[in-house]
Each structure stands twice: as C-alpha cells, then as structure tokens.
Amino acid sequence: MGFYLIPLFIFGFFILISGIFTVRQQTSAIVERFGKFLSIRNSGLHFKIPVFDRIVGRINLKIQQLDVLVETKTKDDVFVRLKISVQFQVLKEKVYDAFYKLENPHDQITSYVFDVVRAEVPKMKLDDVFERKDDVAIAVKQELNEAMINYGYDIIKTLVTDIDPDSQVKEAMNRINAAEREKVAAEYEAEAERIKIVAKARAEAESKRLQGQGIADQRREIARGLEESVDVLNNVGINSQEASALIVVTQHYDTLQSIGEETNSNLILLPNSPQAGSDMLNNMIASFTASNQIGEEMKKQNLKKGLGKKPDNK
C-alpha cells in the first residue's frame, strides 16, 4: 500500500513547489485569485496558493525609452520627420493603475506624442524647429505628464533626437550654405587682392621715387664730372668747345663698348660713325645758342613795353 502513496506525495510536492515564485529586482508581479486582483508582489521570494492564485503579469519598474517617429510640416510648408525619444517609468505605488487601466501604454504614449508634435511644429519655420527643438520636447513632456500620471506613468524626459527634412530641402539648404560660404570666401579673396594691389602700388611708387632720386644724383655727378673734365682739359690748353667734343666722342665710344659687351642685346645705335659725336655736339651748341638769343630778344621786348607805359595821374 505504501507504493501507492509515493505518486501522491510526488504530486503534492510539485503542487507545493508551484506555489513558490520569485520577483526580480525593479519588477512587480500582479497576482489574481479566480480572476480577481489579489496583490502586488515586489522583488524577492513569495508564495501563492497553487491552483487558486495565478501571476497574471509583471511590470517593469526601470526607466524605459520609447522612440516615436513623427512626420509633419512646418509653417513654411516643409515636410519634416522628427524622432522623439520618451523616457518614462512606472511609479511603484501605482502599479495597479499602470497594469489595469491601460491596455497598451506604448500606443497611448505614441498617440500623445503625435498630437503634441503636430500641434507645435506647424507654428514654426524650419529653421526655428532646429533652434527651438527643446521647446517641442518640453511641450511633449508636459502634455504626457498630465495625461499619463493618472495611469501610473511618470515621464522622466523627452528628447528630440533627430530632425530630418525632405531630401530636396536638405539639398537646397546645403546649396544655400555653400553659396554663403563662397560669398564670404570671395569677399576675403577680394580684400586680400586689394591689399596686395595697394602694397604693390606703394612699393612701385617708392621704387619710382628712389629711381628718380638715383637718376637725379647720377646726372648731378655726371655734370660735376664733365665740369671737372673740361677744367682739366682747359688747363692743358684745350678750349671749351674742343674739350666738349672730346668728351662727347669718348662717351660715344664708351656706349658702343657697353653695347658690344651684351651678347643678347637688340639695341642699334644710329648713327654710330666717329663724326656722329661731333655732329651731335654742334647741334646741341646751336640749340643752346638759339635758345639764348630768343631769351635775350624776349627780355628786350619786355623792357621796351615797360618803358612805353604812361604813368598814372593821381
């Protein structure tokens, strides 16, 4: 007869074991008896009456995140997709409301997010959506908190994690941005070019000034050298005209020598005969003499005009 009791004891043992259960940390278990709510069990080891009591669900008390993708249009008629991340948590003291009052909390939260976003974003232009995305997130959080707190859900944080306009709009924005940057770059390049032109002009002006000063000093020294050469030649019995002719001929041959030293020179000196120096000197003397005569005649005429004037009677 003892052998018949062994299966009964085994069956009873398994029934007893089935009444023992554990609840994980940050989790609550809902226990019903004959379909009616009995109790909420938190983390730890628990016992329920086998067959009569049943665990109908477990509620996660950790902070959870729900990502909602909403498509809407802005005030300037641009369609944009926003990704709203909602971080929420079931309140430990309101596990009953969270389990029994909402069939699908995720769908409920998603509906509120759609409603708020599609009410707020159409009031803004596309640029304002990027700049004021925190305002959208705050509006979503306030609306969700007011609606979900009665169901045992606390909205911790809402974030606008992505703003994605239509691809054509993004391309247009990139072109506008590129055009603005090219405009600024062109302005900087023009300013740099202007600075280089001004600097170059100043350098050329300074170079011309120094070049002119150098030429003036050169001619002054040449005149002084010619004067000294004429004085030296006069001291040895050569008159001024002969000395001038000799100096001109010497300068003429020095010039020819300088031209001959340059192998790649294309300069042609005409005329280049020895008589050319003398002819040039005679022409210069004749020009100077004619200029002096004209000057003397003008002085005489001015003097006659001055003597011919009648004195004023006062």
PLY file of the C-alpha trace (Angstrom):
ply
format ascii 1.0
element vertex 314
property float x
property float y
property float z
element edge 313
property int vertex1
property int vertex2
end_header
0.00 0.00 0.00
2.97 2.36 0.60
3.84 2.16 -3.07
0.51 3.78 -3.99
1.22 6.80 -1.74
4.55 7.65 -3.43
2.97 9.15 -6.59
0.58 11.10 -4.38
3.43 12.55 -2.38
5.32 13.43 -5.57
2.25 15.16 -6.99
1.75 17.08 -3.76
5.39 18.14 -3.74
5.17 19.59 -7.25
1.96 21.37 -6.34
3.72 22.90 -3.34
6.72 23.88 -5.40
4.46 25.57 -7.98
3.25 27.91 -5.25
6.73 29.34 -4.70
7.93 32.10 -7.06
10.45 34.94 -7.17
10.22 38.51 -8.43
13.26 40.19 -9.95
14.68 43.49 -8.76
12.88 46.62 -10.15
9.90 44.45 -11.09
6.40 44.00 -9.66
4.21 40.92 -10.13
0.40 41.05 -10.27
-1.35 38.12 -8.51
-5.04 37.26 -9.04
-7.25 34.70 -7.38
-10.01 33.26 -9.52
-9.61 36.19 -11.95
-9.82 38.87 -9.28
-6.93 41.10 -8.25
-5.29 39.81 -5.11
-1.97 41.55 -4.53
1.16 43.15 -5.93
4.40 41.37 -5.10
7.71 43.19 -5.28
11.25 41.79 -5.60
12.09 38.69 -3.52
10.78 35.17 -2.74
6.99 34.77 -2.48
4.33 32.10 -2.05
0.92 31.79 -3.66
-1.79 29.14 -3.25
-1.38 26.67 -6.09
-4.29 26.38 -8.50
-6.21 29.20 -6.77
-3.68 32.03 -7.25
-2.11 32.98 -10.57
0.52 35.54 -11.70
-1.20 37.46 -14.50
1.61 39.88 -15.33
4.82 41.57 -14.38
5.51 45.32 -14.54
8.99 46.68 -15.26
9.86 49.50 -12.84
13.04 50.55 -14.65
13.27 53.70 -16.73
12.29 52.78 -20.26
12.62 54.61 -23.57
10.17 54.75 -26.42
11.28 56.22 -29.78
8.47 57.79 -31.83
8.97 58.91 -35.44
6.58 61.74 -36.35
6.16 63.27 -39.81
4.62 66.73 -40.02
5.02 70.02 -41.85
6.37 73.37 -40.73
4.94 76.87 -41.05
6.83 77.38 -44.33
5.28 74.19 -45.79
8.32 71.95 -45.43
7.69 68.31 -44.52
9.99 67.12 -41.78
10.41 63.92 -39.76
11.15 64.22 -36.05
12.37 61.43 -33.81
11.05 61.90 -30.27
12.61 59.80 -27.52
10.36 59.49 -24.46
11.90 58.21 -21.22
9.27 57.02 -18.75
8.91 54.95 -15.59
6.07 53.14 -13.84
5.53 54.51 -10.34
5.90 51.77 -7.75
2.88 52.95 -5.79
0.70 52.99 -8.92
1.46 49.59 -10.40
-2.25 48.67 -10.19
-3.25 51.66 -12.37
-0.44 51.00 -14.85
-1.47 47.36 -15.29
-5.26 47.55 -15.26
-6.09 50.98 -16.70
-4.01 50.85 -19.91
-4.21 48.05 -22.45
-1.15 49.21 -24.41
0.80 52.09 -22.79
3.25 52.40 -25.70
0.43 53.10 -28.14
-1.07 55.60 -25.71
2.23 57.49 -25.35
2.77 57.44 -29.12
-0.66 58.98 -29.72
0.04 61.85 -27.33
3.45 62.48 -28.93
1.87 62.66 -32.39
-0.81 65.02 -31.15
1.60 67.46 -29.46
4.24 67.48 -32.20
1.69 68.05 -34.96
0.25 70.92 -32.92
3.56 72.65 -32.13
5.77 72.20 -35.21
3.33 73.75 -37.75
3.67 77.00 -35.76
7.41 77.18 -36.55
9.51 77.67 -39.63
12.08 75.01 -40.48
14.99 77.00 -39.05
13.03 77.58 -35.85
12.41 73.84 -35.49
16.17 73.27 -35.32
16.73 76.21 -32.98
13.74 75.54 -30.69
13.66 71.75 -30.60
13.90 71.94 -26.79
10.59 73.82 -26.76
8.99 70.95 -28.65
10.45 68.43 -26.21
9.19 70.43 -23.20
5.71 70.69 -24.70
5.61 66.91 -25.28
6.77 66.21 -21.71
4.16 68.50 -20.14
1.34 67.02 -22.17
2.41 63.44 -21.48
2.88 64.05 -17.75
-0.62 65.46 -17.39
-2.13 62.55 -19.29
-0.06 59.59 -18.10
0.35 60.37 -14.38
-3.21 59.13 -13.78
-2.22 55.79 -15.28
0.83 55.40 -13.05
3.43 56.51 -15.58
5.97 59.24 -14.81
7.55 60.95 -17.85
11.21 61.46 -16.93
12.48 63.17 -20.06
11.55 63.78 -23.68
14.21 64.46 -26.31
14.07 65.50 -29.94
16.93 63.29 -31.10
16.63 63.78 -34.87
15.19 66.32 -37.31
15.14 65.10 -40.88
13.67 67.40 -43.57
12.83 66.20 -47.06
15.90 65.30 -49.14
15.26 68.08 -51.68
15.02 70.61 -48.87
18.30 69.41 -47.41
19.99 69.74 -50.78
18.62 73.27 -51.15
19.83 74.17 -47.65
23.27 72.78 -48.45
23.39 74.83 -51.66
22.40 77.98 -49.77
25.03 77.30 -47.13
27.67 76.63 -49.79
26.71 79.83 -51.64
27.01 81.86 -48.42
30.43 80.39 -47.71
31.57 81.05 -51.29
30.37 84.64 -50.96
32.37 85.13 -47.77
35.39 83.46 -49.34
35.11 85.74 -52.40
34.94 88.80 -50.14
38.07 87.69 -48.29
39.86 86.94 -51.56
38.89 90.36 -52.97
40.10 92.08 -49.81
43.39 90.17 -49.96
43.78 91.09 -53.64
43.07 94.74 -52.84
45.69 94.72 -50.08
48.23 93.18 -52.48
47.44 95.77 -55.17
47.77 98.64 -52.69
51.02 97.23 -51.32
52.35 96.72 -54.85
51.39 100.27 -55.84
53.09 101.68 -52.76
56.18 99.62 -53.47
56.23 100.79 -57.10
55.77 104.42 -56.01
58.63 104.11 -53.56
60.71 102.38 -56.22
59.99 105.17 -58.73
60.85 107.80 -56.15
64.14 106.15 -55.30
64.82 105.53 -59.00
64.18 109.20 -59.81
66.36 110.25 -56.93
69.06 107.92 -58.18
68.81 109.27 -61.72
68.96 112.84 -60.42
72.04 112.02 -58.34
73.56 110.24 -61.34
73.03 113.20 -63.63
74.34 115.56 -60.99
77.51 113.52 -60.64
77.84 113.27 -64.44
77.54 117.04 -64.75
80.09 117.50 -61.98
82.44 115.04 -63.70
82.04 116.81 -67.05
82.75 120.13 -65.41
85.91 118.75 -63.83
86.95 117.16 -67.14
86.53 120.44 -69.01
88.57 122.28 -66.34
91.35 119.70 -66.64
91.41 119.99 -70.46
91.38 123.79 -70.26
94.42 123.66 -68.02
96.38 121.80 -70.75
95.49 124.34 -73.48
92.32 122.80 -74.94
89.43 125.24 -75.25
85.91 124.53 -74.02
84.45 123.58 -77.43
87.26 121.12 -78.19
87.03 119.68 -74.68
83.29 119.17 -75.07
83.81 117.47 -78.42
86.43 115.16 -76.93
84.16 114.23 -74.03
81.22 113.53 -76.37
83.37 111.29 -78.60
84.65 109.45 -75.51
81.08 108.95 -74.25
80.08 107.74 -77.72
82.73 105.03 -77.81
82.01 104.01 -74.20
78.38 103.49 -75.19
79.38 101.38 -78.19
81.64 99.31 -75.96
78.81 98.72 -73.45
76.50 97.61 -76.26
79.12 95.22 -77.61
79.55 93.54 -74.21
75.87 92.48 -74.18
75.61 89.35 -76.36
71.78 89.25 -76.35
71.24 92.97 -76.91
68.91 94.06 -79.75
69.82 97.77 -79.43
71.01 99.57 -82.58
72.70 102.95 -82.18
72.24 105.20 -85.22
74.39 106.92 -86.41
77.50 105.25 -84.97
80.28 106.86 -87.03
83.00 108.93 -85.25
81.61 112.06 -86.92
78.26 111.43 -85.16
79.60 112.65 -81.82
80.86 115.89 -83.32
77.59 116.49 -85.20
75.59 115.89 -82.04
77.76 118.37 -80.14
77.40 121.02 -82.86
73.63 120.54 -82.86
73.50 120.92 -79.09
75.61 124.10 -79.20
73.45 125.53 -81.95
70.30 124.74 -79.93
71.70 126.35 -76.80
72.80 129.43 -78.77
69.40 129.80 -80.41
67.67 129.47 -77.04
69.89 132.14 -75.53
69.18 134.51 -78.45
65.43 134.00 -78.12
65.66 134.67 -74.40
67.60 137.90 -74.95
65.08 139.11 -77.55
62.16 138.46 -75.17
63.89 140.37 -72.39
64.44 143.38 -74.69
60.79 143.35 -75.81
59.53 143.19 -72.23
61.84 146.05 -71.29
60.53 148.24 -74.16
56.92 147.53 -73.18
57.69 148.54 -69.62
59.26 151.89 -70.67
56.38 152.69 -73.05
53.69 152.68 -70.36
52.30 156.08 -69.28
52.49 156.94 -65.58
49.19 157.08 -63.69
47.92 160.60 -62.78
46.76 160.62 -59.23
0 1
1 2
2 3
3 4
4 5
5 6
6 7
7 8
8 9
9 10
10 11
11 12
12 13
13 14
14 15
15 16
16 17
17 18
18 19
19 20
20 21
21 22
22 23
23 24
24 25
25 26
26 27
27 28
28 29
29 30
30 31
31 32
32 33
33 34
34 35
35 36
36 37
37 38
38 39
39 40
40 41
41 42
42 43
43 44
44 45
45 46
46 47
47 48
48 49
49 50
50 51
51 52
52 53
53 54
54 55
55 56
56 57
57 58
58 59
59 60
60 61
61 62
62 63
63 64
64 65
65 66
66 67
67 68
68 69
69 70
70 71
71 72
72 73
73 74
74 75
75 76
76 77
77 78
78 79
79 80
80 81
81 82
82 83
83 84
84 85
85 86
86 87
87 88
88 89
89 90
90 91
91 92
92 93
93 94
94 95
95 96
96 97
97 98
98 99
99 100
100 101
101 102
102 103
103 104
104 105
105 106
106 107
107 108
108 109
109 110
110 111
111 112
112 113
113 114
114 115
115 116
116 117
117 118
118 119
119 120
120 121
121 122
122 123
123 124
124 125
125 126
126 127
127 128
128 129
129 130
130 131
131 132
132 133
133 134
134 135
135 136
136 137
137 138
138 139
139 140
140 141
141 142
142 143
143 144
144 145
145 146
146 147
147 148
148 149
149 150
150 151
151 152
152 153
153 154
154 155
155 156
156 157
157 158
158 159
159 160
160 161
161 162
162 163
163 164
164 165
165 166
166 167
167 168
168 169
169 170
170 171
171 172
172 173
173 174
174 175
175 176
176 177
177 178
178 179
179 180
180 181
181 182
182 183
183 184
184 185
185 186
186 187
187 188
188 189
189 190
190 191
191 192
192 193
193 194
194 195
195 196
196 197
197 198
198 199
199 200
200 201
201 202
202 203
203 204
204 205
205 206
206 207
207 208
208 209
209 210
210 211
211 212
212 213
213 214
214 215
215 216
216 217
217 218
218 219
219 220
220 221
221 222
222 223
223 224
224 225
225 226
226 227
227 228
228 229
229 230
230 231
231 232
232 233
233 234
234 235
235 236
236 237
237 238
238 239
239 240
240 241
241 242
242 243
243 244
244 245
245 246
246 247
247 248
248 249
249 250
250 251
251 252
252 253
253 254
254 255
255 256
256 257
257 258
258 259
259 260
260 261
261 262
262 263
263 264
264 265
265 266
266 267
267 268
268 269
269 270
270 271
271 272
272 273
273 274
274 275
275 276
276 277
277 278
278 279
279 280
280 281
281 282
282 283
283 284
284 285
285 286
286 287
287 288
288 289
289 290
290 291
291 292
292 293
293 294
294 295
295 296
296 297
297 298
298 299
299 300
300 301
301 302
302 303
303 304
304 305
305 306
306 307
307 308
308 309
309 310
310 311
311 312
312 313
